[in-house]
Amino acid sequence: MSTEKLLNFVQGITRLLDTNPDESTILSQGQALLAELVASDDWLPDAFAQPHPQHYQQYLLYADPLDRLSIVSFVWGPGQKTPVHDHLTWGLVGGLRGRERETTYEKQADGSYKATGSALLLPGQTTAVSPAIGDVHEVANDLPDQPSISIHVYGRNIGRVHRHVFDAVSGAEKSFVSGYASDVVPNLWS
C-alpha cells in the first residue's frame, strides 16, 4: 500500500498553511484538498485502520513539527461514539469508510448543551469544525455491524491539546487530552 496520496496531502496542506491564510481559507481550501485524499480508499496502511473492541481509536498519521496541524485516522467499531466534546481549533473531517453520524450541540443559557443538528458523513464527503463555526459535537459510527473510518486534520497537534467533554444535560465539563492509539506514524516516503 502506497502512502504517496497521504504525502501529497501533507505537502498540499503545508503549502496552504505557509501562505498564512485566514481560517475561512484554510477550511475551504483544506476541505478541497482533503476531498481529494478521501476520494479513494487505497492508501491508509492497515496498522492505522484497526478498530478496538471497546472504544474508538485515534491514530496519528502526521504531526507538523511547528504544531500547525495534525492528521489523524479515527477508527470506530460498531456502535462506538465520542462523548460530547470540543476541539479548540479548526478541524477538517473526511469520510473514508463506512458511515458516521455527527450530532452538533450548542450551549444554552442554563449551561446545558442542546443538540442542534445531525448529519451523516459518507466516504468521500468532508465537513469542518472550529470555535468560529461550531466546535461542540458528538460523533458515532452509524453502522451496527462494521467499522467506520474518517480522516481528521486539525490546526494543532490534537493529541496534545487540553480539551473538554461535556455532560449535555448538566453542562458539566471535564478536561481531557486525547493522545493517540499507537506510538508510530506511517513512513510517508516508502
Backbone as a chain_set.jsonl record, in Angstrom:
{"seq": "MSTEKLLNFVQGITRLLDTNPDESTILSQGQALLAELVASDDWLPDAFAQPHPQHYQQYLLYADPLDRLSIVSFVWGPGQKTPVHDHLTWGLVGGLRGRERETTYEKQADGSYKATGSALLLPGQTTAVSPAIGDVHEVANDLPDQPSISIHVYGRNIGRVHRHVFDAVSGAEKSFVSGYASDVVPNLWS", "coords": {"N": [[0.852, -1.179, 0.0], [0.663, 2.117, -0.93], [1.82, 5.177, 0.396], [1.801, 7.516, -0.962], [-0.365, 9.204, -1.681], [-1.132, 10.24, 0.797], [1.234, 11.595, 1.475], [1.234, 13.526, -0.591], [-1.043, 14.964, 0.188], [-0.189, 15.949, 2.713], [1.893, 17.615, 1.858], [0.417, 19.449, 0.281], [-1.414, 20.648, 2.141], [0.404, 21.742, 3.899], [1.723, 23.596, 2.248], [-0.443, 25.306, 1.834], [-0.839, 26.298, 4.48], [1.575, 27.62, 4.755], [1.13, 30.028, 3.471], [-0.03, 31.653, 5.299], [-2.927, 31.845, 5.674], [-6.319, 33.083, 6.357], [-8.749, 31.674, 8.659], [-11.143, 30.905, 7.323], [-10.263, 30.502, 4.715], [-8.468, 28.406, 5.097], [-10.298, 26.433, 5.884], [-11.995, 26.189, 3.599], [-10.225, 25.75, 1.349], [-8.676, 23.743, 2.43], [-10.595, 21.725, 2.862], [-11.119, 21.047, 0.203], [-8.657, 19.935, -0.545], [-8.598, 17.773, 1.259], [-10.823, 16.37, 0.375], [-9.868, 15.353, -2.036], [-7.995, 13.508, -1.034], [-9.617, 11.651, 0.394], [-11.149, 10.666, -1.624], [-10.455, 8.272, -2.677], [-9.93, 4.968, -1.429], [-7.423, 3.609, -0.935], [-5.006, 3.918, 0.299], [-4.519, 4.115, 3.066], [-2.549, 2.713, 5.53], [-2.901, -0.594, 6.888], [-2.291, -0.843, 9.623], [-3.193, 1.496, 10.737], [-5.87, 1.422, 10.689], [-7.265, -0.177, 12.373], [-9.878, -1.332, 14.394], [-10.844, -1.09, 17.888], [-12.16, -3.258, 20.366], [-13.646, -2.043, 22.483], [-13.572, 0.832, 22.382], [-13.295, 3.808, 20.342], [-10.532, 4.402, 18.082], [-7.719, 6.533, 17.772], [-5.473, 7.316, 15.54], [-2.339, 8.689, 14.958], [-1.306, 10.127, 11.981], [0.292, 12.093, 10.897], [2.192, 14.79, 12.199], [2.802, 18.155, 12.236], [5.986, 19.639, 12.637], [6.024, 22.201, 13.67], [3.739, 22.445, 15.067], [1.455, 23.239, 13.652], [-0.459, 21.685, 12.482], [-2.184, 18.523, 12.603], [-2.706, 15.187, 11.471], [-5.023, 12.646, 11.494], [-6.236, 9.301, 11.729], [-9.425, 8.224, 12.487], [-10.907, 5.483, 13.916], [-13.765, 3.676, 14.156], [-15.439, 1.223, 15.891], [-18.331, -0.973, 15.543], [-21.175, 0.691, 16.778], [-19.721, 2.441, 18.404], [-18.908, 5.626, 19.9], [-18.085, 9.115, 20.405], [-17.88, 11.098, 23.427], [-19.824, 14.111, 24.028], [-17.987, 16.816, 22.914], [-15.314, 19.308, 22.584], [-12.964, 21.081, 20.377], [-11.261, 23.272, 20.182], [-9.789, 24.383, 18.159], [-9.457, 24.827, 14.574], [-10.815, 22.324, 12.394], [-10.846, 19.648, 10.006], [-12.775, 17.102, 8.489], [-12.876, 14.033, 6.848], [-14.739, 11.521, 5.266], [-13.808, 8.143, 5.018], [-14.284, 5.317, 5.113], [-17.24, 3.39, 5.619], [-19.876, 4.777, 7.635], [-20.57, 7.69, 9.331], [-22.153, 9.438, 12.028], [-22.717, 12.71, 12.888], [-23.556, 14.71, 15.594], [-24.427, 17.908, 16.363], [-23.941, 20.409, 18.921], [-25.123, 23.103, 20.992], [-24.351, 25.477, 23.499], [-26.577, 26.303, 26.081], [-28.488, 28.914, 27.761], [-28.837, 28.103, 30.416], [-26.611, 26.61, 30.846], [-26.597, 23.993, 30.007], [-26.251, 21.662, 27.232], [-27.62, 21.64, 24.041], [-28.768, 19.5, 21.498], [-28.393, 20.405, 18.168], [-28.402, 19.675, 15.554], [-27.995, 17.064, 13.078], [-25.984, 15.01, 11.048], [-24.964, 12.89, 8.365], [-21.84, 11.421, 7.504], [-20.334, 10.3, 4.728], [-18.223, 8.04, 2.759], [-15.769, 9.873, 1.006], [-16.941, 12.337, 1.456], [-16.698, 15.581, 3.064], [-16.335, 17.663, 5.99], [-16.332, 20.431, 8.348], [-15.05, 21.838, 11.432], [-14.855, 24.345, 13.965], [-14.098, 26.736, 16.543], [-15.244, 29.105, 15.634], [-17.277, 28.427, 13.803], [-18.719, 26.383, 14.907], [-18.089, 24.062, 17.267], [-18.6, 22.083, 19.066], [-19.493, 18.791, 19.413], [-20.78, 15.425, 18.914], [-19.668, 12.322, 17.777], [-20.462, 9.386, 15.992], [-20.205, 5.941, 15.025], [-22.281, 5.029, 12.51], [-23.025, 2.574, 11.661], [-24.18, -0.659, 12.451], [-22.765, -3.03, 12.239], [-20.181, -2.989, 11.204], [-16.868, -1.482, 10.977], [-16.181, 2.093, 10.844], [-14.297, 4.654, 9.24], [-12.642, 7.731, 9.469], [-10.81, 10.59, 8.29], [-9.06, 13.033, 9.952], [-8.104, 16.415, 10.215], [-6.362, 18.776, 11.992], [-5.835, 22.075, 13.387], [-3.829, 22.113, 15.23], [-1.632, 20.005, 17.21], [-3.621, 17.658, 17.864], [-3.717, 15.53, 19.664], [-2.352, 16.412, 21.86], [-3.663, 18.563, 22.919], [-5.351, 20.267, 25.503], [-8.576, 19.673, 26.017], [-12.228, 19.567, 26.208], [-14.821, 17.495, 27.531], [-18.345, 17.225, 27.675], [-21.182, 17.039, 29.812], [-24.237, 16.765, 28.488], [-26.738, 17.348, 29.64], [-26.344, 18.565, 32.223], [-24.326, 20.321, 31.657], [-21.873, 20.159, 32.772], [-18.347, 20.194, 32.622], [-15.395, 18.422, 31.687], [-11.94, 18.254, 31.666], [-9.685, 16.968, 29.188], [-7.039, 15.136, 27.536], [-6.511, 13.763, 24.498], [-4.515, 12.067, 23.316], [-2.889, 9.372, 21.473], [-3.492, 6.273, 19.687], [-1.37, 4.704, 18.873], [2.224, 4.281, 18.808], [3.686, 4.93, 16.617], [4.092, 6.433, 13.349], [2.979, 6.535, 9.909], [5.375, 5.724, 7.354], [5.98, 8.125, 5.21], [7.538, 8.191, 3.005], [7.911, 5.763, 1.838]], "CA": [[0.0, 0.0, 0.0], [1.487, 3.317, -1.076], [1.403, 6.355, 1.159], [2.032, 8.686, -1.812], [-1.504, 10.12, -1.602], [-1.04, 10.94, 2.078], [2.348, 12.529, 1.343], [0.769, 14.645, -1.429], [-1.939, 15.776, 1.012], [0.636, 16.659, 3.696], [2.574, 18.694, 1.15], [-0.568, 20.451, -0.128], [-1.947, 21.392, 3.288], [1.528, 22.521, 4.431], [1.882, 24.76, 1.368], [-1.555, 26.208, 2.15], [-0.554, 26.962, 5.755], [2.727, 28.505, 4.559], [0.669, 31.332, 2.969], [-0.664, 32.338, 6.439], [-4.3, 32.209, 5.324], [-7.28, 33.175, 7.45], [-9.386, 30.388, 8.933], [-12.123, 30.524, 6.297], [-9.494, 29.984, 3.576], [-7.987, 27.073, 5.498], [-11.417, 25.5, 5.867], [-12.492, 25.929, 2.238], [-9.198, 25.127, 0.518], [-8.289, 22.497, 3.096], [-11.619, 20.722, 2.57], [-10.923, 20.594, -1.18], [-7.506, 19.029, -0.524], [-8.994, 16.555, 1.967], [-11.743, 15.637, -0.501], [-9.028, 14.594, -2.973], [-7.398, 12.388, -0.307], [-10.602, 10.615, 0.763], [-11.886, 10.238, -2.821], [-10.146, 6.858, -2.878], [-9.629, 4.259, -0.189], [-6.375, 2.648, -1.259], [-3.732, 4.462, 0.765], [-4.344, 4.069, 4.528], [-1.958, 1.443, 5.964], [-3.776, -1.389, 7.762], [-1.974, -0.604, 11.039], [-3.886, 2.713, 11.173], [-7.282, 1.207, 10.362], [-7.726, -1.269, 13.225], [-10.781, -0.96, 15.489], [-10.675, -1.666, 19.221], [-13.499, -3.762, 20.711], [-14.388, -1.237, 23.454], [-13.616, 2.279, 22.161], [-12.722, 4.241, 19.067], [-9.086, 4.579, 18.043], [-7.235, 7.771, 17.162], [-4.107, 7.032, 15.099], [-1.626, 9.818, 14.373], [-0.709, 9.882, 10.672], [1.314, 13.109, 10.682], [2.14, 15.989, 13.037], [3.724, 19.192, 11.787], [6.932, 19.932, 13.714], [5.749, 23.524, 14.237], [2.427, 22.336, 15.726], [0.425, 23.917, 12.866], [-1.508, 20.747, 12.099], [-2.018, 17.085, 12.792], [-3.586, 14.387, 10.629], [-5.357, 11.503, 12.324], [-7.324, 8.42, 11.294], [-10.316, 7.793, 13.553], [-11.485, 4.191, 13.573], [-14.905, 3.438, 15.04], [-16.079, -0.076, 15.82], [-19.794, -0.883, 15.55], [-21.82, 1.271, 17.949], [-18.852, 3.309, 19.2], [-19.093, 7.064, 19.708], [-17.379, 10.006, 21.317], [-18.752, 11.931, 24.251], [-19.948, 15.478, 23.533], [-16.659, 17.375, 23.153], [-14.872, 20.436, 21.757], [-11.674, 20.912, 19.73], [-10.491, 24.472, 20.477], [-9.025, 24.715, 16.964], [-10.154, 24.415, 13.357], [-10.637, 20.927, 12.023], [-11.469, 19.133, 8.792], [-13.051, 15.675, 8.61], [-13.235, 13.399, 5.59], [-15.152, 10.13, 5.387], [-13.019, 7.208, 4.213], [-15.003, 4.036, 5.053], [-18.402, 3.253, 6.493], [-20.83, 5.886, 7.746], [-20.537, 8.302, 10.656], [-23.194, 10.415, 12.333], [-22.3, 13.818, 13.739], [-24.611, 15.489, 16.232], [-23.865, 19.174, 16.842], [-24.527, 20.914, 20.165], [-24.896, 24.494, 21.37], [-24.539, 25.744, 24.919], [-27.788, 27.049, 26.382], [-28.37, 29.914, 28.824], [-28.756, 27.437, 31.715], [-25.354, 25.869, 30.916], [-26.703, 22.684, 29.369], [-25.977, 21.621, 25.794], [-28.771, 21.156, 23.281], [-28.473, 19.018, 20.146], [-28.942, 21.366, 17.203], [-28.416, 19.123, 14.209], [-27.39, 15.76, 12.878], [-25.642, 14.803, 9.646], [-24.167, 11.71, 8.052], [-20.613, 11.589, 6.737], [-20.118, 9.112, 3.912], [-16.92, 8.057, 2.101], [-15.561, 10.929, 0.021], [-17.51, 13.615, 1.901], [-15.917, 16.306, 4.067], [-17.003, 18.667, 6.815], [-15.371, 21.225, 9.117], [-15.41, 22.343, 12.761], [-13.957, 25.336, 14.562], [-14.836, 27.556, 17.502], [-15.963, 30.17, 14.931], [-18.452, 27.931, 13.057], [-19.35, 25.307, 15.657], [-16.953, 23.274, 17.718], [-19.013, 21.075, 20.041], [-20.293, 17.751, 18.778], [-20.61, 14.016, 19.246], [-19.546, 11.57, 16.532], [-20.722, 7.962, 16.21], [-20.296, 5.025, 13.895], [-23.704, 4.852, 12.228], [-23.237, 1.213, 11.176], [-24.212, -1.581, 13.589], [-22.083, -4.3, 12.005], [-18.846, -2.845, 10.613], [-16.175, -0.251, 11.368], [-16.151, 3.286, 10.002], [-13.024, 5.351, 9.378], [-12.578, 9.088, 8.926], [-9.514, 11.25, 8.377], [-9.234, 14.328, 10.597], [-6.974, 17.337, 10.132], [-6.594, 19.817, 12.994], [-4.916, 23.202, 13.385], [-2.834, 21.909, 16.287], [-1.414, 18.584, 17.452], [-4.844, 17.422, 18.637], [-3.472, 14.564, 20.733], [-1.701, 17.106, 22.985], [-4.463, 19.723, 23.307], [-6.273, 20.132, 26.637], [-9.915, 19.984, 25.528], [-13.291, 19.31, 27.176], [-16.025, 16.721, 27.27], [-19.465, 17.88, 28.358], [-22.449, 16.368, 30.088], [-25.194, 17.604, 27.764], [-27.86, 17.76, 30.498], [-25.933, 19.495, 33.285], [-23.327, 21.254, 31.158], [-20.593, 19.949, 33.458], [-17.261, 19.911, 31.7], [-14.231, 17.73, 32.219], [-10.787, 18.434, 30.79], [-9.015, 15.738, 28.77], [-6.064, 15.144, 26.447], [-6.871, 12.502, 23.848], [-3.406, 11.182, 22.989], [-3.012, 8.572, 20.254], [-3.591, 4.833, 19.906], [-0.136, 4.0, 18.523], [3.464, 5.019, 19.043], [4.372, 5.097, 15.338], [3.363, 7.09, 12.262], [3.35, 5.901, 8.649], [6.531, 6.215, 6.62], [5.426, 8.785, 4.031], [8.48, 8.124, 1.888], [8.16, 4.358, 1.477]], "C": [[0.897, 1.241, 0.0], [0.927, 4.47, -0.25], [1.607, 7.641, 0.349], [0.877, 9.685, -1.738], [-1.492, 10.911, -0.297], [0.097, 11.957, 2.04], [1.935, 13.742, 0.51], [-0.169, 15.555, -0.642], [-1.146, 16.585, 2.04], [1.337, 17.836, 3.025], [1.594, 19.803, 0.771], [-1.079, 21.29, 1.028], [-0.84, 22.229, 3.929], [1.764, 23.756, 3.57], [0.777, 25.788, 1.624], [-1.254, 26.983, 3.431], [0.635, 27.914, 5.649], [2.323, 29.888, 4.052], [0.027, 32.178, 4.068], [-2.092, 32.774, 6.131], [-5.171, 32.413, 6.557], [-8.004, 31.832, 7.571], [-10.377, 29.979, 7.841], [-11.433, 29.987, 5.05], [-8.956, 28.596, 3.886], [-9.124, 26.065, 5.377], [-11.865, 25.189, 4.444], [-11.442, 25.231, 1.379], [-8.713, 23.809, 1.121], [-9.302, 21.391, 2.853], [-11.462, 20.188, 1.153], [-9.739, 19.623, -1.25], [-7.862, 17.7, 0.144], [-9.939, 15.717, 1.117], [-10.973, 14.812, -1.53], [-8.446, 13.361, -2.284], [-8.412, 11.281, -0.052], [-11.457, 10.165, -0.424], [-11.593, 8.775, -3.148], [-9.703, 6.253, -1.554], [-8.58, 3.183, -0.462], [-5.018, 3.044, -0.701], [-3.494, 4.327, 2.259], [-3.753, 2.719, 4.934], [-2.861, 0.735, 6.981], [-3.532, -1.129, 9.244], [-2.729, 0.59, 11.608], [-5.376, 2.651, 10.874], [-7.908, 0.127, 11.241], [-8.663, -0.778, 14.33], [-10.382, -1.648, 16.792], [-12.056, -2.145, 19.65], [-14.306, -2.875, 21.661], [-14.53, 0.237, 23.101], [-12.976, 2.623, 20.825], [-11.223, 4.451, 19.217], [-8.749, 5.865, 17.308], [-5.759, 7.553, 16.835], [-3.488, 8.27, 14.464], [-0.999, 9.388, 13.048], [0.417, 10.864, 10.379], [1.095, 14.245, 11.676], [3.21, 16.951, 12.552], [4.688, 19.528, 12.923], [6.747, 21.304, 14.344], [4.38, 23.598, 14.9], [1.311, 23.07, 14.971], [-0.703, 22.994, 12.462], [-1.15, 19.34, 12.527], [-3.057, 16.397, 11.92], [-3.771, 13.049, 11.331], [-6.384, 10.631, 11.612], [-8.108, 8.028, 12.547], [-10.991, 6.514, 13.09], [-12.538, 3.856, 14.627], [-15.392, 2.011, 14.837], [-17.584, 0.1, 15.821], [-20.322, -0.314, 16.87], [-20.964, 2.219, 18.766], [-19.106, 4.778, 18.876], [-18.243, 7.829, 20.705], [-18.37, 10.543, 22.339], [-18.943, 13.278, 23.533], [-18.643, 16.177, 23.901], [-16.396, 18.58, 22.259], [-13.498, 20.134, 21.179], [-10.713, 22.068, 20.021], [-9.529, 24.857, 19.353], [-9.869, 24.351, 15.753], [-9.87, 22.949, 13.078], [-11.384, 20.6, 10.749], [-11.656, 17.635, 8.977], [-13.473, 15.154, 7.254], [-13.599, 11.946, 5.822], [-14.32, 9.244, 4.477], [-13.74, 5.879, 4.031], [-16.202, 4.087, 5.975], [-19.302, 4.466, 6.469], [-20.808, 6.394, 9.183], [-21.684, 9.299, 10.798], [-22.63, 11.443, 13.296], [-23.548, 14.494, 14.295], [-23.956, 16.738, 16.806], [-24.637, 19.658, 18.071], [-24.207, 22.389, 20.319], [-25.18, 24.653, 22.849], [-25.755, 26.644, 25.105], [-27.551, 28.015, 27.545], [-28.225, 29.28, 30.203], [-27.489, 26.59, 31.872], [-25.401, 24.491, 30.289], [-26.344, 22.794, 27.888], [-27.158, 20.981, 25.09], [-28.308, 20.699, 21.903], [-29.162, 19.942, 19.151], [-28.97, 20.838, 15.78], [-27.736, 17.777, 14.16], [-27.132, 15.589, 11.388], [-24.822, 13.533, 9.506], [-22.934, 12.119, 7.271], [-20.332, 10.261, 6.05], [-18.732, 9.162, 3.279], [-16.863, 9.115, 0.996], [-16.12, 12.28, 0.408], [-16.601, 14.252, 2.952], [-16.804, 17.27, 4.83], [-15.927, 19.398, 7.622], [-15.951, 21.584, 10.478], [-14.432, 23.45, 13.115], [-14.767, 26.101, 15.595], [-15.675, 28.64, 16.807], [-17.242, 29.683, 14.251], [-19.225, 26.846, 13.789], [-18.316, 24.256, 15.985], [-17.343, 22.13, 18.64], [-19.913, 20.068, 19.345], [-20.017, 16.388, 19.404], [-20.556, 13.295, 17.905], [-19.706, 10.092, 16.847], [-20.622, 7.191, 14.91], [-21.778, 4.751, 13.686], [-24.024, 3.454, 11.698], [-23.184, 0.23, 12.333], [-23.315, -2.804, 13.44], [-20.709, -4.196, 11.354], [-18.206, -1.541, 11.059], [-16.415, 0.889, 10.378], [-14.837, 3.998, 10.273], [-13.143, 6.735, 8.754], [-11.179, 9.641, 9.154], [-9.755, 12.662, 8.881], [-7.945, 15.136, 10.475], [-7.282, 18.481, 11.098], [-5.506, 20.881, 12.939], [-3.9, 23.189, 14.499], [-2.564, 20.406, 16.376], [-2.513, 18.137, 18.421], [-4.649, 16.431, 19.784], [-2.823, 15.157, 21.964], [-2.542, 18.247, 23.55], [-5.348, 19.393, 24.519], [-7.647, 20.616, 26.166], [-10.939, 19.611, 26.597], [-14.317, 18.326, 26.636], [-17.107, 17.337, 28.142], [-20.583, 16.901, 28.649], [-23.521, 17.259, 29.49], [-26.303, 18.13, 28.674], [-27.436, 18.813, 31.513], [-24.993, 20.586, 32.775], [-21.972, 21.094, 31.814], [-19.516, 19.589, 32.438], [-16.111, 19.248, 32.433], [-13.119, 17.882, 31.199], [-10.207, 17.072, 30.421], [-7.985, 16.045, 27.692], [-6.2, 13.786, 25.785], [-5.701, 11.559, 23.617], [-3.673, 10.433, 21.692], [-2.964, 7.091, 20.587], [-2.315, 4.08, 19.564], [1.067, 4.906, 18.761], [4.24, 5.28, 17.761], [3.479, 5.871, 14.385], [3.779, 6.414, 10.959], [4.618, 6.534, 8.059], [6.003, 6.803, 5.315], [6.32, 8.643, 2.803], [8.782, 6.694, 1.48], [7.768, 4.083, 0.044]], "O": [[1.782, 1.378, 0.844], [-0.282, 4.699, -0.21], [1.587, 8.736, 0.913], [1.113, 10.893, -1.732], [-1.801, 12.103, -0.281], [-0.066, 13.075, 2.529], [2.256, 14.873, 0.872], [-0.108, 16.777, -0.78], [-1.4, 17.776, 2.218], [1.365, 18.937, 3.576], [1.912, 20.982, 0.927], [-1.169, 22.512, 0.914], [-1.111, 23.311, 4.448], [1.982, 24.846, 4.099], [1.03, 26.993, 1.629], [-1.401, 28.205, 3.459], [0.698, 28.908, 6.373], [3.098, 30.835, 4.188], [-0.414, 33.297, 3.806], [-2.433, 33.943, 6.307], [-4.824, 31.982, 7.657], [-7.886, 30.968, 6.702], [-10.433, 28.804, 7.477], [-11.97, 29.098, 4.39], [-8.986, 27.709, 3.032], [-8.941, 24.975, 4.834], [-12.093, 24.024, 4.119], [-11.742, 24.219, 0.744], [-8.379, 22.873, 0.394], [-8.92, 20.237, 2.657], [-11.652, 18.994, 0.924], [-9.813, 18.605, -1.938], [-7.481, 16.634, -0.338], [-9.865, 14.489, 1.135], [-11.378, 13.697, -1.861], [-8.405, 12.283, -2.878], [-8.111, 10.105, -0.256], [-12.384, 9.373, -0.254], [-12.388, 8.115, -3.817], [-9.173, 6.94, -0.681], [-8.823, 1.996, -0.245], [-3.988, 2.561, -1.173], [-2.345, 4.418, 2.691], [-4.381, 1.684, 4.711], [-3.498, 1.375, 7.818], [-4.469, -1.187, 10.041], [-2.893, 0.695, 12.824], [-6.057, 3.675, 10.811], [-8.955, -0.424, 10.901], [-8.29, 0.093, 15.116], [-9.676, -2.656, 16.789], [-13.047, -1.491, 19.324], [-15.535, -2.941, 21.652], [-15.524, 0.852, 23.486], [-12.22, 1.836, 20.256], [-10.711, 4.649, 20.319], [-9.414, 6.236, 16.341], [-4.902, 7.598, 17.718], [-4.056, 8.837, 13.531], [-0.253, 8.41, 12.995], [1.382, 10.522, 9.696], [-0.042, 14.618, 11.963], [4.386, 16.596, 12.47], [4.253, 19.687, 14.064], [7.255, 21.554, 15.437], [3.912, 24.68, 15.253], [0.325, 23.48, 15.583], [-1.795, 23.458, 12.133], [0.009, 19.012, 12.778], [-4.133, 16.934, 11.661], [-2.799, 12.399, 11.714], [-7.297, 11.145, 10.966], [-7.537, 7.564, 13.533], [-11.576, 6.465, 12.008], [-12.245, 3.764, 15.819], [-15.726, 1.631, 13.715], [-18.076, 1.201, 16.071], [-19.956, -0.785, 17.946], [-21.453, 2.764, 19.756], [-19.464, 5.135, 17.754], [-17.754, 7.285, 21.695], [-19.58, 10.45, 22.133], [-18.279, 13.54, 22.53], [-18.229, 16.144, 25.06], [-17.136, 18.847, 21.313], [-12.924, 19.078, 21.444], [-9.5, 21.87, 20.097], [-8.562, 25.582, 19.584], [-10.875, 23.654, 15.879], [-8.835, 22.408, 13.469], [-12.418, 21.194, 10.446], [-10.798, 16.968, 9.555], [-14.318, 15.748, 6.584], [-12.868, 11.215, 6.491], [-14.142, 9.552, 3.298], [-13.806, 5.362, 2.916], [-16.171, 4.761, 7.004], [-19.478, 5.107, 5.434], [-21.003, 5.63, 10.128], [-22.123, 9.915, 9.827], [-22.134, 11.106, 14.371], [-24.479, 14.808, 13.554], [-23.046, 16.649, 17.631], [-25.819, 19.359, 18.239], [-23.175, 22.872, 19.853], [-26.112, 24.058, 23.39], [-25.937, 27.621, 24.379], [-26.53, 27.936, 28.227], [-27.565, 29.847, 31.074], [-27.303, 25.931, 32.894], [-24.358, 23.879, 30.062], [-26.158, 23.892, 27.364], [-27.635, 19.918, 25.487], [-27.561, 21.4, 21.221], [-30.354, 20.227, 19.269], [-29.51, 21.494, 14.889], [-27.002, 17.395, 15.071], [-27.958, 15.976, 10.561], [-24.083, 13.15, 10.413], [-22.977, 13.053, 6.47], [-20.121, 9.237, 6.7], [-18.114, 10.226, 3.261], [-17.771, 9.235, 0.173], [-15.81, 13.279, -0.24], [-15.841, 13.567, 3.637], [-17.883, 17.644, 4.371], [-14.753, 19.028, 7.582], [-17.168, 21.631, 10.661], [-13.308, 23.48, 12.613], [-15.996, 26.114, 15.53], [-16.707, 29.049, 17.337], [-18.199, 30.448, 14.133], [-20.288, 26.432, 13.327], [-17.738, 23.636, 15.093], [-16.504, 21.29, 18.965], [-20.943, 20.418, 18.769], [-19.163, 16.226, 20.276], [-21.318, 13.623, 16.995], [-19.165, 9.595, 17.835], [-20.913, 7.713, 13.834], [-22.456, 4.286, 14.602], [-25.165, 3.178, 11.326], [-22.243, 0.269, 13.126], [-23.12, -3.544, 14.404], [-20.127, -5.217, 10.988], [-18.896, -0.608, 11.469], [-16.801, 0.667, 9.23], [-14.319, 3.959, 11.389], [-13.675, 6.892, 7.655], [-10.464, 9.231, 10.068], [-10.555, 13.404, 8.311], [-6.844, 14.603, 10.614], [-8.352, 19.084, 11.023], [-4.389, 20.616, 12.495], [-3.179, 24.168, 14.69], [-3.21, 19.621, 15.681], [-2.356, 18.227, 19.639], [-5.366, 16.503, 20.782], [-2.741, 14.5, 23.001], [-2.169, 18.84, 24.562], [-6.011, 18.357, 24.544], [-7.855, 21.809, 25.945], [-10.58, 19.368, 27.749], [-14.638, 18.324, 25.447], [-16.829, 17.895, 29.203], [-20.893, 16.036, 27.829], [-23.7, 18.393, 29.935], [-26.761, 19.258, 28.488], [-28.097, 19.843, 31.65], [-24.878, 21.648, 33.386], [-21.024, 21.798, 31.468], [-19.737, 18.795, 31.523], [-15.884, 19.475, 33.622], [-13.328, 17.665, 30.005], [-10.228, 16.138, 31.223], [-8.05, 17.077, 27.025], [-6.023, 12.759, 26.44], [-5.879, 10.345, 23.715], [-4.555, 10.798, 20.915], [-2.459, 6.697, 21.639], [-2.185, 2.913, 19.932], [0.94, 6.123, 18.895], [5.353, 5.804, 17.816], [2.267, 5.957, 14.581], [4.833, 5.78, 10.909], [4.885, 7.721, 8.248], [5.62, 6.059, 4.412], [5.898, 8.943, 1.686], [9.802, 6.435, 0.842], [7.909, 2.955, -0.429]]}, "num_chains": 1, "name": "protein.A"}
